[in-house]
Amino acid sequence: MTFIVSDELEKKFRDRIYKKMGMRKGNMVKALEEALEDWIQKK
């Protein structure tokens, strides 16, 4: 899958990931999966 989002949203997302989870490989995928699951549950 490929997603295109605004630069501003990507920066906010990356910053939040680094603050919450650190700069480890795979954290962005984990955070994206969590965000998608949250969105699905809310809808």
Secondary structure, 3 states (H helix, E strand, C coil): CCCCCCHHHHHHHHHHHHHHHCCCCCHHHHHHHHHHHHHHHHC
